[in-house]
Amino acid sequence: MSEAVAIIGGTGLCDWDGAEVLAARVVDTPYGETSAPLRDMRYGGSRFYFLPRHGDGHRLPPHKINYRANIWALQQVGVKAVFAVNAVGGITARCGTGALVVPDQIIDYSWGREHTFFDGNDGRLDHVDFGSPYSDDLRAQLLNAAAKQAMVLVEDGCYACTQGPRLETAAEVQKLLRDGADVVGMTGMPEAALARELGLDYASLCLVVNPAAGLSDEPITMADIQKVIDSGMQSVKNLLAATVSG
C-alpha cells in the first residue's frame, strides 16, 4: 500500500492496538487544526494514514469536529482514498446490533457545521455532483475483502446524519425510517461531501452499536454500546487492513 490511503476512525476507533506508528504529522491548514496529528501507520502488513475523528482521547463532539481541516490535511499529504468508520444506530431490521454496513446513500440532517470549501471567501465557487455520495470502487473493495474473509456485510443502505451529541427521540427515528434511512449517526456529514469537493474517493464502514430509539424495549445505555464496540471493532480493523492491503 502506498501512503495514498487514509482511515478516519470514529467512536471506538481512536487507536490501533498492535499497530506500528511510523510517524505523526501535524499539517497546517487554512481551516485550523485537525482533530489530531495524522499517523502514518503499519498494521497487519498494511500501511495507511490514520486520523481519529474525535481527537486523541475522544474529546470532540460530532458538531465541533473540524471536518474541513481533517479532509484538507489528508489531501495535502497525498491521500487519494478515505475509508471512514462510523458507529451508528440501527433502524431497519437488516441493520441489527453488531451488523457491519457499507452504505451507498446519505441524508444530512445536521446543521450549523462548516460544510463546504466553496464558501466564497477565496472567490471560488463550485457545485459538485453528490448524487452517489460514496465511491463505488472503495465500496467494492470493502465488500470483496469481506467475502474473502467469509465476513457478512450489509452491502448497501442509507445513512442518516443527525446533529448530536444527544441521541434521537423515538419520533425522530420514525421520521428517519419514513425517509428511507437504514442507520443513524452523527459524523457522516459534512465529511463525505468535503471529500467529494477535493476529489477524494470516500467510503464508510458502519458498525451498528445499538437499536435506534424506540426500536427496542430496553433503554439505550453507553455501557451496552461499549460492549458492542469492544466486540466489533476488531473485525472492523481486520477488514480495513485486508481492504487496504488488497
N, C-alpha and C positions, 0 to 999 in steps of 0.2 A: 504494500500500500504506500502511496505517496502521502505527502502532508496535505493533500488536496481534499481530505475528508474531515469533517468535524462531527462530534456528537455533543448535543446540548442536553444536559441532564436536568431532570425536574425533581419533584418531590421523591425522595427515596434514592436518588442517584446523585448525591453530592460528591461522592468519592468512589474510587475503584480499588477495593482491597486486592492486593496482589499485583497491581499494575506498576510498571516502571515509569516514573516521571523523568523524561529526558531533559526537559527544560520548562520553565514557566516564563511566559512573555506578557509584559504589560504593554498594551497597544494604546497609543494616544489616538483619540477620535475627535471629530468636530462636535460630537454629541455628548461628550463627557466620559465618565469612567464605565468600563464594562462591569458586569456583576462580579467578576474575579479575573485574575490573570489567566490567559489561555495556557493550558497544559499540553505540551507535546508528549504523548504517552505511547507506551507499548504494552499491549495486553493480549495474551493468548496468541502471540505471533502476529498481531495486527497493530498497526501504528496509525494514530489519528490525533487530532486536537480535541481536547475535552474542555467544555465550559459549563460550570454549574450555574444554571439559570438563576437560582435564588441566592447566589453568592456562597462563599465559604461559611459553613455553619447555618445555612438555610435562614438567612436573616432578612431577605427581601420579599415582601408580599407581592402577589401577582401584579397588582396595579402600579407598583413602584419599580418594577424591573425596567432597566434602561435597554429596551429591546433594540433601539436604533444603534446604540453603541456596540452592543453584542454582535449584531449582524454585520455592521460596518467593519469591526475589528477582524472578524473571520474572513471577510473578503480581502482585507488588507494583507493578511498573511498567506493568501493564495488558495484559500478554501474554495472549492467548486461545488461540493455536495454536503448537505447537512442532514443528519439523522437526529430528529428531536424525540425525546422521551417525555411522555405526559402521563401523570397519574390522573385517572378520571373516575367519575361515577357512571354506572351502567344504567341505561334507560330501557332499551329493548331486551327481549328475552335472550337473544343470542349473545348479548354482551353482559353475561353474568359475572359475578365477582371472581377474579382470578384470570379472566379472559385477556388475551393479547389481541389488540385490534389495530389494523392498519387502515385508517380512514382514507376515503377518497374525496370527501366533501367537508365543508366547514360553514357554520353560520356564526357571525360575530355579533354578540350581544354586549360586548364590553363598551366602555365609553370613557372619554377624557384621557386616553393614552396617546402619547406621541406615536402616530401610526403610519407616517409616511416620510420618505426622504424628499418628496416633492411638495414641500410646504411653502414654496415661493420665496424663501429667504435668500436663495442664491440665484434666483432668476430662472431656474429650471422648472419645467412642468411636463409631466407625462401621465398617461392613463394606461397602466399595464393591464394586459389580459389576465384575469384571475378566475376564469370560468372553471378551470380544473386546477384547484389550488395546490395539489400535491403532485410531485414528479412521478409519472408512470414508471419511469426507469428505476428510480430508487425503491418504489413500492414493490416492483417485480423482484428486485434484489433481495428485499426482506422476505418475500414470500418464497422465493427459490431456496434461500438459505434455511428457512424453517422447514421446507419439505425435505431437504437433505438430512435434517435432524429429527424427522418424524414429529415435528412440533406443530400443534394445531393452532392456527390463527384465524381470527375473523378477518376475512380478506377485503372487506370494504365497510363503509359506514360513514355517518355524518357526525362530526364533532361540533357540539355547541359550546362556544366560548363565552362564559359569563364573567362578570366583573370581579367577584370575590372581594375580600378574602372569606366572607361568610359563605356557607353552603346555601343551596337554593331552597325555597319553600316547596311544599308538595304541589301547590298550584302552579308554580313556575315550571316544575318538572313536567307536569301535564301539558303545559303550553309547548315546551320543547318537544315533547312526544308528538303533539299535533303538527308541529312544524317540520317533523321528519328527522329529528336528531336521534342518534343511537347512543351516544355518550356525551357527558358534560364535563368540562374542565375550565380552567381559568387562565391558561397561558398559551393557548394555540394561536391567538392573535394579539398584537399585530405581527408576531414573529414570522408567520408563513408569508404574509403579504410583503413584508420588508425584504425577505429573501428573494421573492419574485422581482421586486423592484431593482435589486442589484444583480439579477441574473443567476442566482444560485439555485441549484436543484435542492429540493427540500421535501422530506417525508417525515411522517410522525409514526411512532410506535407507542400505542397507549396500553397501559396496564390498568384494568378495571379494579379499583380497590374497595368499592362499596356499591350497593344499590343506591340509586339516586333517591332523594327524599320522597317519602310516601309510597315507595315500591316494596317496602319490607315492613313487617310488624315490629321490628327492632329499631331502636334509635341508632343514628349514625354516631359512632364514637371514634376518636382518634386512636384509641388503643386497638380497636378492631381493624382500622385502616392500616396501622403499622404492622399488624400481623401479616396482612396480605402483601404489603410492601416487602417485608423481610423474606417471605417465601417466594415472591415473584420476581424480584429484581435480579436474582442470579440468572434466571432464564433470560431476562432482558439483556443482560451483559453478554451472555454466551451467544445469543442470537446476533447482537450487534457486532461482536468480534468476528463471528463467522461471515457476516454480511460484508464487513469491511475488507476482510482478507480475501474474499472471493472476487 
